[in-house]
């Protein structure tokens, strides 16, 4: 497997459940109230986690598609959990799913050499590494989403993860 095939495999795991429940599956059937639920005031809601993933996945997609675009990260990480566009819950889920599809398309269309190119102007890190870390970041937050759904009683164990 080359880098492109590995990255596509990782991105596919965000859409389709394989070894673990996919991000897409983790959000199926979730209501607006369930998405807004917090176990404690300090914890993040599923909606906030989704906003956070949208922020970072969109920022890096823009950078990947337009290498000259290095800006856009003037926000404190805590701010990324807030709804940046005042979308309703369905629009938020649709946007996140659309971003994943855009990432898959961008990686499919990229030349293999693109994944060895430096992703930053200020430090050394190849795009292949950045994209792999992004998929791990999404998997981490998918686990948080599943944990929250289990705590609130909205997760169907028949969908995976008992």
Secondary structure as UniProt FT lines:
FT   HELIX           3..15
FT   HELIX           23..27
FT   TURN            28..29
FT   HELIX           32..36
FT   TURN            41..42
FT   HELIX           46..65
FT   TURN            67..68
FT   HELIX           77..81
FT   HELIX           89..109
FT   HELIX           112..116
FT   HELIX           127..152
FT   HELIX           157..159
//
